[in-house]
Amino acid sequence: MKSMQSDLLERLSRRRKIYSGKAVGFSADVVSLPDGKRAVREYMEHPGAVAVIPFVDKHNILLVEQYRFPVKQVTFEIPAGKLEKGERPLSCVARELEEETGYRAKLIKKLCSFWPTPAFSDEVIHIYRADKLVKAQGPSPDDDEFIKAHKFPFKKVFDWIRSGKIKDSKTIIAMLAFRCAL
């Protein structure tokens, strides 16, 4: 029996890099469709990222508050950051947790990985939970990053998701992945 997936594959005909920036790149590649026609696929290239639910205790987690320029709003999100070239997700999550919250975790466990927007990006986000937090030297965000870490009851974060106060996809998916893992 022929695989259904092979009937859906698109094949690269011509690669066209449009932009290569510090954090992301953009391409507009020409592909051959399963029916033989050609199409252009525009997409963002991303090195991948990690995000973490840091448990202060069994009832409280840390969220970071920051201004997000593309949506012109201050958001509440779980700590997260992009992978550096050659960096492993587990190393990245430990680094980002400390940079954004000032805490280290004695226990980090992977919950899931997902594509936030596979229609126009190759980004993969790896979601973790962190437990047994210990205070480190203090937050040390990137030079262009202005964030504040806050402790919130786990239940309140779900209330904020339901009410629409939290719209960040990685935070919503992480919270649901944690619930599913119970």
C-alpha positions as CSV (number, residue, x, y, z in Angstrom):
1,M,0.0,0.0,0.0
2,K,1.3,3.4,-1.0
3,S,1.9,5.9,1.9
4,M,-0.7,8.7,2.0
5,Q,2.1,11.0,3.1
6,S,4.1,10.5,-0.1
7,D,1.1,11.7,-2.1
8,L,1.3,15.0,-0.3
9,L,5.0,15.8,-0.4
10,E,6.2,19.0,-2.0
11,R,9.7,19.0,-3.5
12,L,12.1,21.9,-3.4
13,S,12.8,23.2,-7.0
14,R,14.6,26.5,-6.2
15,R,15.9,27.9,-2.9
16,R,15.5,31.7,-2.5
17,K,16.8,33.3,0.7
18,I,15.3,36.8,1.2
19,Y,16.7,37.9,4.5
20,S,19.0,36.6,7.2
21,G,18.8,38.4,10.5
22,K,20.2,38.1,14.0
23,A,17.2,36.0,15.2
24,V,15.4,34.8,12.1
25,G,15.6,34.4,8.4
26,F,13.0,34.5,5.6
27,S,12.9,32.4,2.4
28,A,10.6,32.2,-0.6
29,D,11.3,28.8,-2.1
30,V,9.8,27.4,-5.3
31,V,8.4,23.9,-4.8
32,S,6.9,21.2,-7.1
33,L,3.5,20.2,-5.9
34,P,2.2,16.6,-5.9
35,D,0.2,17.3,-9.1
36,G,3.3,18.6,-10.9
37,K,2.5,22.4,-10.6
38,R,4.8,24.9,-9.0
39,A,4.1,27.2,-6.1
40,V,6.1,29.6,-3.9
41,R,6.4,28.8,-0.2
42,E,7.3,31.9,2.0
43,Y,8.4,31.1,5.5
44,M,10.4,32.2,8.5
45,E,13.5,30.2,9.5
46,H,14.1,30.0,13.2
47,P,16.8,28.2,15.3
48,G,14.2,26.8,17.7
49,A,13.4,27.8,21.3
50,V,12.7,26.5,24.8
51,A,10.1,27.5,27.4
52,V,9.7,26.4,31.0
53,I,7.1,26.3,33.7
54,P,9.1,27.1,36.8
55,F,7.4,25.7,39.9
56,V,8.3,27.8,43.0
57,D,6.3,25.2,45.0
58,K,3.4,22.9,44.1
59,H,0.9,25.7,43.9
60,N,2.9,28.6,42.5
61,I,4.8,29.3,39.3
62,L,6.9,32.1,37.9
63,L,5.8,34.2,34.9
64,V,7.7,36.9,33.2
65,E,6.1,40.3,32.3
66,Q,7.5,42.1,29.3
67,Y,6.5,44.4,26.4
68,R,6.1,42.6,23.1
69,F,6.6,45.1,20.3
70,P,4.8,43.1,17.5
71,V,1.5,43.1,19.5
72,K,2.1,46.4,21.2
73,Q,1.2,45.0,24.7
74,V,2.7,43.9,28.0
75,T,2.4,40.2,28.3
76,F,2.7,37.5,31.0
77,E,4.5,34.4,29.7
78,I,6.5,31.5,31.0
79,P,10.3,32.1,30.7
80,A,11.6,31.3,27.2
81,G,14.3,31.9,24.8
82,K,15.8,30.9,21.5
83,L,18.5,28.3,21.0
84,E,22.0,29.5,20.2
85,K,23.8,27.7,17.3
86,G,24.7,24.2,18.4
87,E,23.1,24.6,21.9
88,R,21.0,21.7,23.3
89,P,17.5,22.5,24.5
90,L,18.2,21.3,28.0
91,S,21.2,23.6,28.3
92,C,19.2,26.5,26.9
93,V,16.3,26.0,29.3
94,A,18.6,26.1,32.3
95,R,20.3,29.3,30.9
96,E,17.0,31.0,30.1
97,L,15.5,30.2,33.5
98,E,18.4,31.7,35.3
99,E,18.7,34.8,33.0
100,E,15.0,35.6,33.2
101,T,14.0,34.7,36.7
102,G,17.2,34.5,38.8
103,Y,16.5,30.9,39.7
104,R,18.2,27.5,38.9
105,A,16.3,24.2,39.0
106,K,17.5,21.0,40.6
107,L,15.0,19.1,38.4
108,I,14.0,19.8,34.8
109,K,11.7,17.5,32.9
110,K,10.6,17.8,29.2
111,L,6.8,18.0,28.6
112,C,6.6,18.3,24.8
113,S,7.8,20.0,21.6
114,F,5.6,21.7,19.1
115,W,5.5,23.9,16.0
116,P,3.9,27.2,16.9
117,T,3.1,28.1,13.3
118,P,4.0,25.4,10.7
119,A,2.2,27.2,7.9
120,F,4.9,29.9,7.8
121,S,7.7,29.0,10.1
122,D,10.0,26.0,10.9
123,E,10.4,27.0,14.5
124,V,10.1,24.2,17.2
125,I,9.6,25.1,20.8
126,H,10.6,22.6,23.5
127,I,8.6,22.9,26.7
128,Y,9.9,21.9,30.1
129,R,8.9,22.1,33.7
130,A,11.4,23.0,36.4
131,D,11.1,22.0,40.0
132,K,13.2,22.5,43.2
133,L,14.2,26.0,42.4
134,V,17.1,27.6,44.2
135,K,17.9,31.4,44.1
136,A,20.8,32.2,41.8
137,Q,22.6,35.5,41.5
138,G,19.5,37.3,40.2
139,P,18.0,37.8,36.7
140,S,20.4,38.9,34.0
141,P,18.3,39.4,30.8
142,D,19.9,40.3,27.5
143,D,20.8,43.9,26.9
144,D,17.7,44.6,24.9
145,E,15.4,42.7,27.2
146,F,13.4,44.4,29.9
147,I,11.4,41.8,32.0
148,K,10.1,41.2,35.5
149,A,9.6,37.8,37.0
150,H,6.5,37.3,39.2
151,K,5.1,34.5,41.3
152,F,1.5,33.5,40.6
153,P,-0.8,30.7,41.8
154,F,-1.0,28.0,39.2
155,K,-4.8,28.3,39.2
156,K,-4.7,32.0,38.5
157,V,-2.6,31.4,35.4
158,F,-5.4,29.0,34.1
159,D,-8.0,31.7,34.9
160,W,-6.0,34.3,32.9
161,I,-5.8,31.9,30.0
162,R,-9.6,31.4,30.1
163,S,-10.3,35.1,30.4
164,G,-7.9,36.0,27.5
165,K,-5.4,37.9,29.7
166,I,-2.8,35.4,28.6
167,K,-2.7,34.9,24.8
168,D,0.8,33.7,24.4
169,S,0.7,30.3,22.6
170,K,3.7,28.7,24.3
171,T,2.3,29.5,27.8
172,I,-1.1,28.1,26.9
173,I,0.4,25.0,25.4
174,A,2.8,24.5,28.3
175,M,0.0,24.7,30.8
176,L,-2.1,22.3,28.9
177,A,0.8,19.9,28.4
178,F,1.5,20.0,32.1
179,R,-2.2,19.2,32.8
180,C,-2.1,16.3,30.3
181,A,1.0,14.9,31.9
182,L,-0.6,14.5,35.3
